[in-house]
């Protein structure tokens, strides 16, 4: 209890504890032990596991797409853009020389496969794409190996999949592999394992999302998304001459854009819309995101040095303002949501104060998901958070339907007052989509036959108790405005708790009581 624990031993113990997370049903004991090991391994409680692993230096994740790696040739085909790639390699070498660490997320395996096999058009069909990815990935890595070898930098290939983020033990194992490579002075080059993808080539949706998730995984300082334009614009500059550049974005929820397109290249799978999604993941986790022109990679260095002309800067929420404070929340924020839950005001307040969400706080349940899967939480039409659920979608829907039994029917009172609400009557009968989602009329009729439905002349008491859908510790905020509101509320509560109160002597009655 009193002996200090070395950094390496603490990291190993932390990894082992978190690997046992899914088999240990006592979450409170898990967090207590994990917090204790962190406290022992961090002098003064300030040194992070990342700092212990890397001994300082910033981490930058740079994502380049097919539009950066390939360019048009003289006859209208495609060729490798050696100029862009060489300048990118020089930039990475410069950042490493300054003491920073760099992870390169590179698309282009399918495009390189097409060039290698002499195809003029990108083919369709999952099987063909996977074969091209297998053929092109080796060519892509050979190109990087040769260019980095010229300046004396070692590289390593990491092919990852969605499953590596979906399981917490694998999530931490991947992180430790990254940290070990960076500690050894190696530049990891990351791509999705397209050739072994079970469903299709783009399981992440795009490498922009994968880059943002990698940045969250590594607790990076910056993630840079290379594109074929200089900035994010108010509209598509190729179609609207009045489009103006946006230099900085501090609140993505306030961003209003027109004409967000898919990939402008026949060889790529991303686009500006995917970059906005990736930026949102990054900034909510405390990672700065930069949108830069891939043809001018030197602008990445300019943005790190604070020059706004380098590209569009999506400003990260830092310190206590960040939604992600520990490995558990970082893991949740990278999980793909299997469904969504719409919250009422009480549910939203529970999110703000990190309390449990119960079925009685839900307005709607969408999608099909199982226990311990991630879902998106919505309030007022906006996604505000991601959460791990304790209940399946079927169990939540069933309980929401059962909770309707406890609502008193005010139809007669309304009609006696001369108010006729067809929608309300239809909702009571289960034929209208009301506040709690689509009600099943047959289920409600069966409940009424069983004596479960409360009539208008019955006292309003059903004995219904709502179940816990998710714990406050299993919620990661995803909306900038919600994060700021949660921080304001926390600060207000802290001021109230730390305020001065009048001293009351023994035997006296406090004023106002």
C-alpha positions as CSV (number, residue, x, y, z in Angstrom):
1,X,0.0,0.0,0.0
2,X,2.9,2.3,0.7
3,X,5.6,1.1,-1.6
4,X,6.0,3.1,-4.8
5,X,5.4,1.3,-8.1
6,X,7.7,1.9,-11.1
7,X,6.2,3.3,-14.2
8,X,6.6,0.2,-16.3
9,X,5.2,-2.1,-13.7
10,X,2.3,0.2,-13.1
11,X,1.5,0.2,-16.9
12,X,1.7,-3.5,-17.0
13,X,-0.6,-3.9,-14.0
14,X,-3.0,-1.4,-15.4
15,X,-3.2,-3.3,-18.7
16,X,-3.8,-6.6,-16.8
17,X,-6.6,-5.0,-14.7
18,X,-8.3,-3.5,-17.8
19,X,-8.0,-6.8,-19.6
20,X,-10.1,-8.4,-16.8
21,X,-12.7,-5.6,-17.1
22,X,-15.3,-7.7,-18.8
23,X,-15.1,-10.7,-16.4
24,X,-15.2,-8.6,-13.3
25,X,-18.8,-7.7,-12.5
26,X,-17.8,-5.3,-9.8
27,X,-17.1,-2.0,-11.6
28,X,-16.7,0.0,-8.5
29,X,-13.9,-2.3,-7.3
30,X,-12.3,-2.2,-10.7
31,X,-12.1,1.6,-10.8
32,X,-10.9,1.7,-7.2
33,X,-8.0,-0.6,-7.8
34,X,-7.2,1.0,-11.1
35,X,-7.2,4.4,-9.6
36,X,-5.0,3.2,-6.8
37,X,-2.4,1.9,-9.2
38,X,-2.5,5.1,-11.2
39,X,-1.9,7.1,-8.1
40,X,1.1,5.0,-7.0
41,X,2.6,5.1,-10.5
42,X,2.1,8.9,-11.0
43,X,4.1,11.2,-8.7
44,X,1.8,13.9,-7.5
45,X,-0.9,12.4,-9.6
46,X,0.1,14.5,-12.6
47,X,2.2,12.1,-14.8
48,X,0.1,10.1,-17.3
49,X,0.6,6.6,-18.5
50,X,1.4,8.1,-21.9
51,X,4.2,10.2,-20.5
52,X,5.6,7.2,-18.7
53,X,5.6,5.3,-21.9
54,X,7.1,7.9,-24.2
55,X,9.1,10.2,-21.8
56,X,7.6,13.4,-23.2
57,X,7.2,14.7,-26.8
58,X,3.9,15.5,-28.5
59,X,2.1,13.0,-30.6
60,X,0.8,13.9,-34.1
61,X,-1.4,11.7,-36.2
62,X,-1.3,12.5,-39.9
63,X,-3.8,11.1,-42.3
64,X,-3.2,11.2,-46.1
65,X,-5.7,10.0,-48.6
66,X,-5.7,8.7,-52.1
67,X,-6.1,12.3,-53.5
68,X,-2.7,13.2,-51.9
69,X,-0.9,10.0,-53.0
70,X,-2.1,9.8,-56.6
71,X,-2.3,12.5,-59.3
72,X,-3.4,12.7,-62.9
73,X,-0.9,11.8,-65.5
74,X,-0.5,13.3,-69.0
75,X,-3.0,11.0,-70.7
76,X,-5.8,11.3,-68.1
77,X,-4.9,8.3,-66.0
78,X,-3.4,8.1,-62.5
79,X,0.1,8.0,-61.2
80,X,2.0,8.2,-57.9
81,X,2.6,11.8,-56.7
82,X,6.2,11.5,-55.7
83,X,6.4,15.2,-55.0
84,X,3.6,15.1,-52.4
85,X,4.9,11.9,-50.7
86,X,8.5,13.1,-50.6
87,X,7.6,16.4,-48.9
88,X,5.4,14.5,-46.4
89,X,8.3,12.3,-45.5
90,X,10.6,15.3,-45.0
91,X,8.0,16.9,-42.8
92,X,7.7,13.8,-40.6
93,X,11.5,13.7,-40.3
94,X,11.5,17.3,-39.2
95,X,8.8,16.8,-36.6
96,X,10.7,13.8,-35.2
97,X,13.9,15.8,-35.1
98,X,12.2,18.4,-32.9
99,X,11.3,15.6,-30.4
100,X,7.8,14.9,-31.4
101,X,6.2,11.5,-32.3
102,X,4.4,10.9,-35.6
103,X,1.9,8.3,-36.6
104,X,1.0,8.1,-40.3
105,X,-2.5,6.9,-41.3
106,X,-2.3,6.2,-45.1
107,X,-5.1,5.2,-47.5
108,X,-4.3,4.3,-51.0
109,X,-4.0,0.5,-51.0
110,X,-6.8,-0.1,-53.5
111,X,-5.6,2.8,-55.7
112,X,-2.1,1.5,-55.7
113,X,-3.4,-2.0,-56.5
114,X,-5.2,-0.6,-59.5
115,X,-1.9,1.0,-60.8
116,X,0.0,-2.1,-60.1
117,X,-2.4,-4.3,-62.1
118,X,-2.9,-1.7,-64.8
119,X,-6.6,-1.0,-64.2
120,X,-7.9,2.4,-65.5
121,X,-11.1,2.3,-63.3
122,X,-11.7,1.4,-59.7
123,X,-13.7,-1.8,-59.8
124,X,-16.7,-2.6,-57.6
125,X,-17.5,-5.7,-55.5
126,X,-16.1,-6.5,-52.0
127,X,-14.1,-9.5,-53.2
128,X,-12.3,-7.5,-56.0
129,X,-11.6,-4.6,-53.7
130,X,-10.1,-6.8,-51.1
131,X,-7.8,-8.4,-53.7
132,X,-6.7,-5.0,-55.0
133,X,-6.0,-3.9,-51.4
134,X,-3.8,-6.9,-50.9
135,X,-1.9,-6.2,-54.1
136,X,-1.6,-2.5,-53.5
137,X,-0.7,-2.5,-49.8
138,X,2.7,-4.1,-50.4
139,X,3.5,-1.6,-53.2
140,X,2.4,1.3,-50.9
141,X,4.6,0.1,-48.0
142,X,7.6,-0.4,-50.3
143,X,7.3,3.2,-51.5
144,X,7.2,4.4,-47.9
145,X,10.1,2.2,-46.9
146,X,12.3,3.4,-49.7
147,X,11.6,7.1,-49.1
148,X,12.0,7.0,-45.3
149,X,15.2,5.0,-45.6
150,X,16.8,7.8,-47.6
151,X,16.6,10.1,-44.5
152,X,17.3,7.3,-42.0
153,X,13.9,6.8,-40.5
154,X,12.5,3.3,-39.7
155,X,8.9,2.6,-40.3
156,X,6.5,-0.2,-39.3
157,X,3.2,-1.4,-40.9
158,X,0.1,-1.8,-38.7
159,X,-3.1,-3.1,-40.3
160,X,-6.0,-2.7,-37.9
161,X,-9.7,-3.4,-38.0
162,X,-12.9,-2.2,-36.3
163,X,-12.7,-5.2,-34.0
164,X,-9.4,-3.9,-32.5
165,X,-11.4,-0.9,-31.2
166,X,-14.6,-2.9,-30.3
167,X,-13.0,-5.0,-27.5
168,X,-11.4,-3.1,-24.6
169,X,-8.5,-5.6,-24.1
170,X,-7.5,-5.3,-27.8
171,X,-8.0,-1.5,-27.7
172,X,-5.3,-1.3,-24.9
173,X,-3.1,-3.9,-26.6
174,X,-3.1,-1.9,-29.8
175,X,-2.3,1.3,-27.9
176,X,0.7,-0.4,-26.1
177,X,2.0,-1.6,-29.5
178,X,1.9,2.0,-30.8
179,X,3.6,3.4,-27.8
180,X,6.4,0.7,-28.0
181,X,7.0,1.6,-31.6
182,X,7.2,5.3,-30.9
183,X,9.5,4.7,-28.0
184,X,11.8,2.8,-30.3
185,X,11.9,5.8,-32.7
186,X,9.8,4.0,-35.4
187,X,7.1,5.8,-37.4
188,X,4.0,3.5,-37.5
189,X,2.2,3.5,-40.8
190,X,-1.4,2.5,-40.3
191,X,-4.1,1.3,-42.7
192,X,-7.3,-0.7,-42.3
193,X,-6.8,-4.4,-42.9
194,X,-8.8,-4.2,-46.1
195,X,-7.7,-7.5,-47.6
196,X,-9.2,-9.5,-44.7
197,X,-12.2,-7.3,-44.1
198,X,-15.2,-9.6,-43.6
199,X,-18.0,-7.3,-44.7
200,X,-16.4,-4.7,-47.1
201,X,-13.3,-2.7,-47.6
202,X,-14.5,0.4,-45.6
203,X,-15.4,-1.1,-42.2
204,X,-14.4,2.1,-40.5
205,X,-16.3,4.0,-43.1
206,X,-13.2,5.9,-44.1
207,X,-9.6,6.4,-42.9
208,X,-10.5,9.9,-41.6
209,X,-12.5,8.2,-38.9
210,X,-9.8,5.7,-38.2
211,X,-7.2,8.5,-37.9
212,X,-9.4,10.3,-35.3
213,X,-10.0,7.1,-33.4
214,X,-6.2,6.4,-33.5
215,X,-5.5,9.9,-32.1
216,X,-8.0,9.3,-29.3
217,X,-6.4,5.9,-28.6
218,X,-2.9,7.5,-28.3
219,X,-4.0,10.6,-26.4
220,X,-2.5,12.6,-29.3
221,X,-2.0,16.3,-29.4
222,X,-3.0,16.8,-33.0
223,X,-4.7,14.8,-35.8
224,X,-4.2,16.2,-39.3
225,X,-6.6,15.3,-42.2
226,X,-5.1,15.9,-45.6
227,X,-7.5,16.9,-48.4
228,X,-7.5,18.5,-51.8
229,X,-8.5,22.0,-50.6
230,X,-6.8,24.6,-48.5
231,X,-9.5,25.1,-45.9
232,X,-13.0,24.2,-44.8
233,X,-15.3,26.6,-46.6
234,X,-18.8,27.9,-45.9
235,X,-19.8,26.2,-49.2
236,X,-18.2,24.0,-51.9
237,X,-15.6,26.4,-53.4
238,X,-15.7,24.4,-56.7
239,X,-19.4,25.3,-57.1
240,X,-19.9,28.5,-55.2
241,X,-17.6,31.5,-55.9
242,X,-18.8,33.2,-52.8
243,X,-17.5,30.5,-50.5
244,X,-15.2,31.8,-47.8
245,X,-12.5,30.0,-45.8
246,X,-13.0,29.0,-42.1
247,X,-9.8,29.4,-40.2
248,X,-10.9,28.1,-36.8
249,X,-13.9,26.1,-35.5
250,X,-14.5,26.2,-31.7
251,X,-18.0,24.7,-31.6
252,X,-18.8,22.1,-34.3
253,X,-22.5,22.1,-33.3
254,X,-22.7,25.7,-34.5
255,X,-21.1,24.9,-37.9
256,X,-23.5,25.5,-40.8
257,X,-22.1,24.2,-44.2
258,X,-23.6,23.8,-47.6
259,X,-22.8,21.1,-50.1
260,X,-20.7,18.7,-48.1
261,X,-19.6,16.2,-50.8
262,X,-18.4,12.7,-50.8
263,X,-14.9,11.9,-52.2
264,X,-14.1,13.9,-55.2
265,X,-11.8,11.1,-56.5
266,X,-12.8,7.9,-58.1
267,X,-10.1,6.2,-56.1
268,X,-11.0,7.4,-52.6
269,X,-13.8,6.7,-50.1
270,X,-13.8,9.8,-48.0
271,X,-14.9,13.4,-48.4
272,X,-15.5,16.6,-46.5
273,X,-18.4,15.2,-44.6
274,X,-16.3,12.3,-43.2
275,X,-13.7,14.8,-42.1
276,X,-16.2,16.8,-40.1
277,X,-17.3,13.6,-38.3
278,X,-13.7,12.7,-37.6
279,X,-13.0,16.2,-36.3
280,X,-15.9,15.9,-33.9
281,X,-14.6,12.6,-32.5
282,X,-11.1,14.2,-32.0
283,X,-12.1,17.5,-30.4
284,X,-14.5,16.0,-27.9
285,X,-11.6,13.8,-26.7
286,X,-9.2,16.7,-26.2
287,X,-7.3,16.3,-29.5
288,X,-6.8,19.3,-31.9
289,X,-7.8,18.6,-35.5
290,X,-6.3,20.3,-38.5
291,X,-7.6,20.2,-42.1
292,X,-4.8,20.8,-44.5
293,X,-4.1,20.6,-48.2
294,X,-2.2,17.4,-48.9
295,X,-0.2,19.0,-51.7
296,X,1.4,21.4,-49.2
297,X,2.3,19.2,-46.2
298,X,4.5,21.9,-44.8
299,X,1.3,23.6,-43.6
300,X,1.0,21.0,-40.9
301,X,4.1,22.4,-39.3
302,X,2.6,25.9,-39.6
303,X,-0.5,24.9,-37.8
304,X,1.5,23.3,-35.0
305,X,3.3,26.6,-34.6
306,X,0.0,28.4,-34.4
307,X,-0.3,30.0,-37.9
308,X,-3.9,30.2,-39.0
309,X,-3.0,30.3,-42.7
310,X,-2.0,26.6,-42.5
311,X,-5.5,25.3,-42.7
312,X,-8.7,25.0,-40.7
313,X,-8.2,24.4,-37.0
314,X,-10.9,22.5,-35.0
315,X,-10.1,23.6,-31.5
316,X,-10.0,20.8,-28.9
317,X,-11.6,20.9,-25.5
318,X,-8.7,20.8,-23.0
319,X,-8.3,19.8,-19.4
320,X,-11.5,19.3,-17.4
321,X,-13.5,20.6,-20.4
322,X,-12.7,17.4,-22.4
323,X,-15.3,14.7,-22.4
324,X,-12.6,12.0,-22.3
325,X,-10.7,11.8,-19.0
326,X,-9.7,8.1,-18.8
327,X,-9.1,5.0,-20.9
328,X,-12.6,3.8,-20.4
329,X,-14.2,6.9,-21.9
330,X,-11.6,6.9,-24.7
331,X,-12.7,3.4,-25.6
332,X,-16.4,4.3,-25.5
333,X,-15.9,7.3,-27.8
334,X,-14.3,5.1,-30.5
335,X,-17.1,2.5,-30.4
336,X,-19.5,2.4,-33.4
337,X,-23.1,3.0,-32.1
338,X,-25.4,0.1,-32.7
339,X,-28.5,2.1,-32.0
340,X,-29.8,5.3,-30.4
341,X,-31.8,6.5,-27.4
342,X,-33.7,9.8,-27.3
343,X,-33.7,11.4,-23.8
344,X,-36.2,13.6,-22.0
345,X,-35.1,16.6,-19.9
346,X,-34.5,14.4,-16.9
347,X,-32.3,12.1,-18.9
348,X,-30.3,15.1,-20.3
349,X,-29.8,16.4,-16.8
350,X,-28.6,13.0,-15.7
351,X,-26.0,13.1,-18.5
352,X,-24.8,16.6,-17.4
353,X,-24.4,15.4,-13.8
354,X,-22.9,12.0,-14.7
355,X,-25.8,10.1,-13.1
356,X,-27.5,6.9,-14.2
357,X,-30.1,7.0,-17.1
358,X,-33.2,5.0,-16.5
359,X,-35.9,3.8,-18.9
360,X,-38.3,6.4,-17.5
361,X,-36.0,9.1,-18.9
362,X,-36.3,7.7,-22.5
363,X,-38.6,9.0,-25.2
364,X,-37.5,6.7,-28.0
365,X,-35.4,3.6,-28.6
366,X,-34.1,3.1,-32.2
367,X,-32.1,0.3,-33.7
368,X,-31.3,-3.2,-32.5
369,X,-28.5,-3.7,-30.0
370,X,-27.5,-6.1,-27.2
371,X,-26.4,-5.6,-23.6
372,X,-23.0,-3.9,-23.3
373,X,-23.0,-2.4,-26.8
374,X,-22.6,1.3,-27.5
375,X,-25.5,3.6,-28.5
376,X,-25.8,7.2,-29.4
377,X,-27.7,9.4,-26.9
378,X,-29.9,12.2,-28.4
379,X,-31.6,15.2,-26.9
380,X,-33.5,17.9,-28.7
381,X,-32.6,16.4,-32.1
382,X,-28.8,16.4,-31.5
383,X,-26.4,13.6,-30.6
384,X,-25.0,14.6,-27.2
385,X,-23.1,11.4,-26.0
386,X,-22.2,7.8,-26.5
387,X,-22.9,5.2,-23.9
388,X,-22.6,1.5,-23.0
389,X,-26.0,0.1,-22.2
390,X,-26.9,-2.5,-19.5
391,X,-30.1,-3.5,-21.4
392,X,-30.8,-4.7,-24.9
393,X,-33.0,-2.7,-27.3
394,X,-35.8,-5.4,-26.9
395,X,-35.7,-5.1,-23.1
396,X,-35.8,-1.3,-23.2
397,X,-38.7,-1.2,-25.7
398,X,-40.6,-3.7,-23.6
399,X,-40.1,-1.7,-20.4
400,X,-41.0,1.5,-22.2
401,X,-44.3,0.0,-23.3
402,X,-44.9,-1.3,-19.8
403,X,-44.3,2.1,-18.4
404,X,-47.2,3.4,-20.5
405,X,-49.5,1.3,-18.3
406,X,-48.9,3.7,-15.4
407,X,-50.0,6.9,-17.3
408,X,-53.5,8.1,-16.4
409,X,-55.9,8.6,-19.3
410,X,-57.1,12.2,-19.3
411,X,-59.4,11.8,-22.4
412,X,-62.6,12.2,-20.4
413,X,-61.4,15.3,-18.5
414,X,-60.3,16.9,-21.7
415,X,-63.5,16.2,-23.5
416,X,-65.5,17.6,-20.6
417,X,-63.6,20.8,-21.0
418,X,-64.4,20.9,-24.7
419,X,-60.9,19.8,-25.8
420,X,-60.8,17.0,-28.4
421,X,-57.3,15.7,-29.1
422,X,-57.5,13.0,-31.7
423,X,-53.7,12.5,-31.5
424,X,-53.9,12.0,-27.8
425,X,-56.6,9.4,-28.0
426,X,-54.8,7.6,-30.8
427,X,-51.6,7.6,-28.8
428,X,-53.4,6.1,-25.8
429,X,-54.6,3.3,-28.1
430,X,-51.2,2.7,-29.4
431,X,-51.8,3.8,-32.9
432,X,-49.9,7.1,-32.9
433,X,-46.1,7.8,-32.5
434,X,-46.1,9.7,-29.2
435,X,-43.5,10.8,-26.7
436,X,-42.4,7.3,-26.0
437,X,-42.1,6.1,-29.5
438,X,-44.3,3.8,-31.5
439,X,-46.7,2.0,-29.2
440,X,-48.0,-1.4,-30.1
441,X,-51.8,-1.3,-29.9
442,X,-52.2,-5.1,-29.6
443,X,-49.8,-5.1,-26.6
444,X,-51.7,-2.4,-24.8
445,X,-55.0,-4.1,-25.4
446,X,-53.6,-7.3,-24.0
447,X,-52.4,-5.4,-20.9
448,X,-55.8,-3.8,-20.5
449,X,-57.5,-7.2,-20.6
450,X,-55.1,-8.4,-17.9
451,X,-56.1,-5.5,-15.7
452,X,-52.8,-3.6,-16.1
453,X,-54.0,-0.4,-17.9
454,X,-55.1,2.3,-15.6
455,X,-58.5,3.8,-16.6
456,X,-59.4,7.4,-16.1
457,X,-61.3,6.6,-13.0
458,X,-58.5,4.6,-11.4
459,X,-56.0,6.2,-8.9
460,X,-52.7,7.1,-10.6
461,X,-50.5,4.3,-9.1
462,X,-48.9,1.4,-11.0
463,X,-46.0,0.5,-8.8
464,X,-43.8,0.8,-11.9
465,X,-40.0,1.0,-11.3
466,X,-37.8,2.0,-14.2
467,X,-34.5,0.1,-14.8
468,X,-31.0,1.4,-15.2
469,X,-30.1,1.7,-18.9
470,X,-26.5,3.0,-18.4
471,X,-24.2,4.2,-15.6
472,X,-22.9,7.7,-15.6
473,X,-19.4,6.3,-15.8
474,X,-20.3,4.6,-19.1
475,X,-21.2,7.8,-20.8
476,X,-18.8,9.9,-23.0
477,X,-20.1,13.3,-24.1
478,X,-19.9,14.0,-27.9
479,X,-21.4,17.5,-28.2
480,X,-19.3,20.6,-27.5
481,X,-22.3,22.6,-26.2
482,X,-23.3,19.8,-23.8
483,X,-19.7,19.4,-22.5
484,X,-19.5,23.2,-21.8
485,X,-22.9,23.1,-20.0
486,X,-21.8,20.1,-18.0
487,X,-18.6,21.9,-16.9
488,X,-20.6,25.0,-16.0
489,X,-22.9,23.0,-13.9
490,X,-20.0,21.2,-12.2
491,X,-18.4,24.5,-11.4
492,X,-21.6,25.9,-10.0
493,X,-22.1,22.9,-7.8
494,X,-18.5,23.1,-6.6
495,X,-18.9,26.8,-5.7
496,X,-22.1,25.9,-3.7
497,X,-20.3,23.1,-1.8
498,X,-17.3,25.2,-1.1
499,X,-19.2,28.3,-0.1
500,X,-19.0,29.8,3.4
501,X,-21.9,29.1,5.8
502,X,-22.7,30.8,9.1
503,X,-21.5,29.1,12.2
504,X,-24.3,27.8,14.4
505,X,-23.6,27.3,18.1
506,X,-24.8,24.2,20.0
507,X,-28.4,24.6,21.1
508,X,-29.2,27.4,18.5
509,X,-31.7,27.0,15.7
510,X,-30.3,28.1,12.3
511,X,-32.2,31.0,10.7
512,X,-34.8,30.1,8.3
513,X,-35.5,26.7,9.9
